[in-house]
Amino acid sequence: MPGVAKQAWDDLGDAFTQPRQAQPPRGAHRRNKPRQRLSFARRPTRQAGFLQQERSRREPSGVGHVPPPARSLTEPPAPGSLLAAEAMRAAGLLLAWALLSPAATQQCHLAGPGGVLRFTDTHAEIRVPALHRVPSSLDPLYGLVRRCLDLIQQNPLPTELLRAALNDPGSVRTSQVVQYELGYIVCAAVALLFTVAVPVAGMCFCYCRSRRRCGGRLRAHRRSLGCRRHCLLACLSLTSLVILTSVVCAFVTSQRVKAQMEPGLGAVPATLRTLRQHIANIPQGVQMVVDQFEVPRQQIISDLGGLSRSVGLSIHAQLKAMTYAALADLQDRAGDLQTSLHHLQILDKTARALASARAELEPALRERRRHVVALLDDPRCTSCASVLGRAQGLELGADYSKVPSVEKVLKALAGLPRSDFAEMIRQGNGTFNSIPELAVERMAQVIQDLRNEMARMTEKVQSIANSFPLPDYTRPVSEALVKAEDRSQPYLREVERFEQYRWIAGTVLCSIILLILVCNVMGMALGAYGLSKREDPSDYECRGEAGAKFLLVGVGLAFLFSWLLILLVFATFLVGGNIQTLVCRNWVNQEIYKFIDTPGNLPPSMNLTRQLNLRRDSNLSATYRECKSGAGLWEVLQLDRSYDLDEHLKSPKYTADFQKRLGDFTARLGDVRLLRSEGRQDLETFAHSGVDEVDYRRFQEEMKNPVVQTSLSGLAKSLEGLQKMQRNSTVAGRLAAEAQALWQMQNSTVQSQEALVAKLGESVQFLSHLAPHLQERVKTTLATTASVEARLPAQAQQILRQEISCFTRKELRYFAQYLNWVGQTLREDVASCQPLATALDNGRVILCDRIADPWNAFWFSLGCCTFFLIPNIIFAVRLTKHFRPIRNRLISTGSEETCPFHIPRVTALKL
């Protein structure tokens, strides 16, 4: 029973069992057959009956059921207690009926965490991990380089040129190549001009230096020399700073290319091998997925083991309140029958005994009155007149010969009860409590059939692996992957070798640029220090001269290695730029896939659709999109016949027989006989026996009269008092004798009659409370018992169907979980084509994001260094003159007057 319904029933039980405690126990004064209360549960467990649970609260632990203690007959019942108790019992039956009606039956419990199956990941060791672009601090530089390349190469993908190059290389015209590579050709012209012009300029500079015309001394001191010197220092410093920043970026990007090239090149064969293993392991993976059916099978078999007892316990739990209430009501009516019969017998015997005792008492009382009156009327009796009136009133009171006779009722009830109600109730209770065992027995065959059906279901699930079509159609893909792996190895080794050369050349040339920067820094530092120590601009200063020489060494290195720098820049630029603009840019915007999908663009030997055995109505772009969205390989490959996995994973295909066996099962588990025909006849005889027709008010009215009108004990005491007042001893003796006779009559006769009257009063009181409602109670009990007997099989069958339906839904959820997991695992893991799409995406990430971006940033940074060497040379050459002493040279007129300080040149004399 659900928790709310059970709590409501417990509360109701507390309410209607408490008033019954105030009801006088029927049979409290039975002489021969004390009444017993039966317990309706087999043991004090969760399946214990409601009444047993209620009474166990008042019983000591470990003690069996004890009959309730008898109430004293002098204890009057509360007014209307029987009516209140029966009203509450009727309300309890109605509530139990409502709780157990079909609308209030318990619902199936939703599957909690315990109802979720856990399957083993069968293909986890074969994965193509997805690579992603990693954010970097050099991303602004990468973006700048890409924008520069977009300006240099603004042409879209050259489909005509590529078609001609792939299908007929001899038909490619140079003009087409020049037209597409025009931006690179312009850059090549600039690089060629730089390669020629800078070395020629360097040779010219060397010639001029040999003629002392370049990098010499300033010929005159002017006021603007300081400003010009500072301007040259600032320009050279700024140029050096730009070159330093560029060469640091070149170093970093070169090292990043080297770090990404080796794992990137190694990822190509590793990815191809992983894809081949993924395809080769598909049959094994499918079989492992099918073998996981053991998880739901074991769970269902485990549930089947407890199904029958669970059904029986559920039927027992949901119907026990109604059944126990009906049994308790039946037990009460049986008790009413026995107790009423007992009280009727007491009533008849007591009334007869009282009538007989009255007849015996009447002459003795008349004789005693005559003697007492004569004594008190004697003139010798002093002060006796006051008691004379009471003595004259000595007469009999109640006359029980006038009360109605119950012989007719007793004759009607003669021989009742003819049936053993206690045994009848015990058998009904035992039959009802045996429902769980009966359910186990009745459902044993269907449970065994369901276990056999699970074995057949395993064979049906095996058909998923047997009918899976991929092993015969993935051979072209595997062969294509093997061919791609074999053909890529030589190219990868060559790329690795040329990358090693590039890294060495880049490191050496970047080191030379750093050396040029060191010369610049040393030259500017020594030159500036020398200028600060020189007092006369025309004086020779060694540190300034050293600074000038450092600058000239840097200029010489720049002239000497600039052509190598521009060649390395152009070579890396040509490779990296074309990779970015021809491959990466068109890979990102899917233009490459469109070119491959267009018929005629690729030669027949490169027909990927045929080589990979893709669907003929599909293309590479569509296949890539389907694989990326999680399609299975069987959905993109060309099969002889279509294969619909969803059709193979429909639950009814495997569970139809299982459902049918459970749906067709029926068993009668509620056939409980609560009241046999002889017991029903006893109750009907009891109801129509006339117990309710007896006029119990006559008994009650007669019992209000005393046995004797005047109290014998009071009169005896008065006589004893008069005895003490008498002077005549004879009168006193007679008064004492009369008092003693009255006491003897009171103690021997009157008290016994009063005890019989008290006994009669208890029986009358019980029967007067029972009689008005007797027929209604018996009628209600018979109707309730018949209704419960009729409804128990129907409701037991309904609960059985509900429990089986709940069980079926629960087990079908296990099937659904497994089949959903099979579909998901086959599509997303075991036979997924998503690794192919992931491999393509990884290739783009490795080539474009991890190699091409730092590669292009390398030549861009190195190119900045190279081109900024030109202003570096100019500023360095011009700054060297400022670090050397100024040559003060005056203009001569040829006369000695104008040259007062002329020193004649010394000439050699011929001897």
Stockholm file with secondary structure:
# STOCKHOLM 1.0

chainA/1-911         MPGVAKQAWDDLGDAFTQPRQAQPPRGAHRRNKPRQRLSFARRPTRQAGFLQQERSRREPSGVGHVPPPARSLTEPPAPGSLLAAEAMRAAGLLLAWALLSPAATQQCHLAGPGGVLRFTDTHAEIRVPALHRVPSSLDPLYGLVRRCLDLIQQNPLPTELLRAALNDPGSVRTSQVVQYELGYIVCAAVALLFTVAVPVAGMCFCYCRSRRRCGGRLRAHRRSLGCRRHCLLACLSLTSLVILTSVVCAFVTSQRVKAQMEPGLGAVPATLRTLRQHIANIPQGVQMVVDQFEVPRQQIISDLGGLSRSVGLSIHAQLKAMTYAALADLQDRAGDLQTSLHHLQILDKTARALASARAELEPALRERRRHVVALLDDPRCTSCASVLGRAQGLELGADYSKVPSVEKVLKALAGLPRSDFAEMIRQGNGTFNSIPELAVERMAQVIQDLRNEMARMTEKVQSIANSFPLPDYTRPVSEALVKAEDRSQPYLREVERFEQYRWIAGTVLCSIILLILVCNVMGMALGAYGLSKREDPSDYECRGEAGAKFLLVGVGLAFLFSWLLILLVFATFLVGGNIQTLVCRNWVNQEIYKFIDTPGNLPPSMNLTRQLNLRRDSNLSATYRECKSGAGLWEVLQLDRSYDLDEHLKSPKYTADFQKRLGDFTARLGDVRLLRSEGRQDLETFAHSGVDEVDYRRFQEEMKNPVVQTSLSGLAKSLEGLQKMQRNSTVAGRLAAEAQALWQMQNSTVQSQEALVAKLGESVQFLSHLAPHLQERVKTTLATTASVEARLPAQAQQILRQEISCFTRKELRYFAQYLNWVGQTLREDVASCQPLATALDNGRVILCDRIADPWNAFWFSLGCCTFFLIPNIIFAVRLTKHFRPIRNRLISTGSEETCPFHIPRVTALKL
#=GR chainA/1-911 SS CCHHHHHHHHHHHHHHHHHHHHSCCTTTTCSSCCCCCCCCCSSSSTTCCHHHHHHHTTSCTTCCCCCCCCCCTTSCCCTTHHHHHHHHHHHHHHHHHHHTSGGGSCCCCCCCGGGSCCCCCSSTTSCCCCCCCCCCTTHHHHHHHHHHHHHHCCCCCCHHHHHHHHHCGGGCCHHHHHHHTHHHHHHHHHHHHHHHHHHHHHHHHHHHHHTTCSSCCCSSCCTTHHHHHHHHHHHHHHHHHHHHHHHHHHHHHHHHHHHHHHHHHHHHHHHHHHHHHHHHTHHHHHHHHHHTTHHHHHHHHHHHHTHHHHHHHHHHHHHHHHHHHHHHHHHHHHHHHHHHHHHHHHHHHHHHHHHHHHHHHHHHHHHHHHHHHHHHTCTTSTTCHHHHHHHHTCCBCCCTTSSCCCHHHHHHTTTCCCSCHHHHHHHHHHHHHTHHHHHHHHTHHHHHHHHHHHHHHHHHHHHHHHTCCGGGTSHHHHHHHHHHHHHHHHHHHHHHHHHHHHHHHHHHHHHHHHHHHHHHHHHHHHHHHHHHHCSSTTSCCHHHHHHHHHHHHHHHHHHHHHHHHHHHHHHHHHHHHHIIIIIIHHHHTTHHHHHHHSTTSSCGGGCHHHHTTBCTTCCHHHHHHHHHTTCBHHHHBCCSSCCCHHHHTCTHHHHHHHHHHHHHCCCCCCCCCCSCHHHHHHHHHHHTSSGGGSCHHHHHHHHTSCSBSSCHHHHHHHHHHHHHHCSCHHHHHHHHHHHHHHHHHIIIIIHHHHHHHHHHHHHHHHHHHHGGGHHHHHHHHHHHHHHHHHHHHHHHHHHHHHHHHHHHHHHHHHHHHHHHHHHHHIIIIITBSHHHHHHHHHHHIIIIIIIIHHHHHHHHHHHHHHHHHHHHHHHHHHHHHHHSCCCCCCCCCSCTTTCTTCCCCCCCCCC
#=GC SS_cons         CCHHHHHHHHHHHHHHHHHHHHSCCTTTTCSSCCCCCCCCCSSSSTTCCHHHHHHHTTSCTTCCCCCCCCCCTTSCCCTTHHHHHHHHHHHHHHHHHHHTSGGGSCCCCCCCGGGSCCCCCSSTTSCCCCCCCCCCTTHHHHHHHHHHHHHHCCCCCCHHHHHHHHHCGGGCCHHHHHHHTHHHHHHHHHHHHHHHHHHHHHHHHHHHHHTTCSSCCCSSCCTTHHHHHHHHHHHHHHHHHHHHHHHHHHHHHHHHHHHHHHHHHHHHHHHHHHHHHHHHTHHHHHHHHHHTTHHHHHHHHHHHHTHHHHHHHHHHHHHHHHHHHHHHHHHHHHHHHHHHHHHHHHHHHHHHHHHHHHHHHHHHHHHHHHHHHHHHTCTTSTTCHHHHHHHHTCCBCCCTTSSCCCHHHHHHTTTCCCSCHHHHHHHHHHHHHTHHHHHHHHTHHHHHHHHHHHHHHHHHHHHHHHTCCGGGTSHHHHHHHHHHHHHHHHHHHHHHHHHHHHHHHHHHHHHHHHHHHHHHHHHHHHHHHHHHHCSSTTSCCHHHHHHHHHHHHHHHHHHHHHHHHHHHHHHHHHHHHHIIIIIIHHHHTTHHHHHHHSTTSSCGGGCHHHHTTBCTTCCHHHHHHHHHTTCBHHHHBCCSSCCCHHHHTCTHHHHHHHHHHHHHCCCCCCCCCCSCHHHHHHHHHHHTSSGGGSCHHHHHHHHTSCSBSSCHHHHHHHHHHHHHHCSCHHHHHHHHHHHHHHHHHIIIIIHHHHHHHHHHHHHHHHHHHHGGGHHHHHHHHHHHHHHHHHHHHHHHHHHHHHHHHHHHHHHHHHHHHHHHHHHHHIIIIITBSHHHHHHHHHHHIIIIIIIIHHHHHHHHHHHHHHHHHHHHHHHHHHHHHHHSCCCCCCCCCSCTTTCTTCCCCCCCCCC
//
